[in-house]
Amino acid sequence: MNTLAALRFSSVLDVGCGTGEILSAIRKRYPTASLCGIDISQEMLKQAEEKRMANVKLYLGDAEHLPFENAEFDVLICTDSFHHYPEPQRAIEEFYRVLQKDGYLLLADFVKPFPVRQLMNIFLPFSSEGDVKIYSRREIISFLRQNGFRDIQYQKINKSSYLTVAKK
């Protein structure tokens, strides 16, 4: 939330919004912001709807085919879901497309050191959680640069998570 506080924005899209926890926190702090969330799970969206968040629009859909206009949002947040995307490069393309000029992407997910990550990536496709791959710092930055993002700041926020902030 501290990173968001440093940005000027009026519209936010939460991709992989799940149960709407982040949207709920943003709504409390920024009551006039236009907020949207999208998730591929109807069950997660049902839980988000139960929070009865004022003026928050929720959509069923996936990150690789966002149902929004070009340049619709000031900020796009994607937390704890990027490792589920079968086509991560396509998701990043969509993130870029729906962000306004000079908009910001806040991408947070979990990270593991090289040998652990490689081992986990062997077994992730067999999980029942829909996990696809855990990406390295280099891979995340490469995805972003290839799609035109700039001013990329990648930081570990604890032992197993990172936050990347990038500007369109």
N, C-alpha and C positions, 0 to 999 in steps of 0.2 A: 504494500500500500504506500510505502514511502516513495518508491520509484514513481508511482502514478501521481503522487502529490506534486512532484517536480515538473509535471507536464501540463500544458494548457490544452484542454480538450472540451468538447461538448457532446461527443458521441463515442461509445465504446461497444465493440463486439467481443464477446467471450466465446471463443471456439473450443468446443469440448467442455461446455459449461457444467456438465454433470448435474448435480443437485442444486446448483445456483448459489453456492456459498460465496463465491467471489462477487457475483452480481449483487447479492444482498448486502455485502459489506460496502461495495461502491455506492449503492443506492442510499445507504444511511449517511455516507460522508458527502455525496454529491447529488442532492435531491433533484436538481434540474437537468442533469445529464441524460441524454438519450441512450438507453441501454438495450442491447440485444444479446441473446445467447443462442447458441446452436449446439445440438448434441445428436449423436446417432442413436442414442438409447431412449426409447419412449418412456421406459421406467424411470430413468434419471430425470427426464423433463417433467414427469408427473410429480416427482418429489420437489423439483424446483417450483412448479406451479403452486404446490401446497404452501409455499412460503408467502404467497400473496404479496409479491413485491409490486409496488405501485409503478405503473408505466414501464414495465420491463417486458419486452417482446421476446418470446421463446419460439424457436424453430426446430423442427426435426430435420436433420440432414447431416451430411458429412463435410469434413474440412477440405476435401479435394474437389468439391463442387458447390461452392457457397452460393446461396440463392439471393445475392445482394448485387446492387448496382456497382459499377466502377466508382472508386473514390468516395465511398459512402461514409467511412468512419475515420475519426481522428486517431483512435487507439484501437489496436487489436491485441487481445490477451489470449494466450494459449498456455494453460498450465496443466501439467500432469497428464497430458493426452498425446503428445507428439509421438511417443514410442508405440502408439497403436496404429499409426497411419501406414497403410500399405504402400502409398506413393507419396513419400514425404516431400519430394521436389515439387510435385503438383500442388500439395497443400501450401507450400511457401509461395508458389506462383499466385495462388488464390489470395493469400494474405496480402501480397503486394498489390494485387488488382483492386481489392476492396478498400485499401487505405487511401486516404487523401494525400496529396502532395505534402511532404514534410510530416506525414503521420508517423506514429510509432508502433512498432511491434514489441510486445513484451512476451518472450517465450521462455517458459520455465518447465523443467522436467528433471528426471533423475539421471544421474551419471555415476559410472563406476570406473575404477582404474582399469587399464588395458587388459591384464589377464582375466580379471573377473568379468569385465564387459564381454570379452570374446567368448568366454565359457557360457555366460548367460544368453548370449545371442544364438548359440547353438540350440539351446533348449526352449527359448521363448516361443517359437512357432508351435510348440506342443502344449502351451499353457491354455487353459480354458478362459483366460482373462482377455483375450484379443490382443495380446502384446505382439509386436512385430520385431522391433529392434531398439536397442539402446545406442544412441549416437555419441560419438566422441566430440570434443570441442572443435576439432578441425573439420569434422563433417558438418556440424551445425553452421559454422562460419562460412564454409564453402557453399552450402545451400543458399544462405542469405546473400552472399556476394554474387553468385551466379544469377540471381534474380533482381539485382540492382539495389539491394539494401546497402546503406552506408552508415558511417559512424557506429559500427558494431562494437558493442561492449559485452563481453562474456565474463561472467564472474561466478565462482562457486559460492553458494550462499550457506552451505553446510557440507557435511561429509558426503552426502549423496544427492545433492541437488544443485542445479545451476539456474541462473537467470541471464538471459541475453536480451539486451535492449538494442534495437536497430531502427534507423530512420529511413523512410522512403525517400 
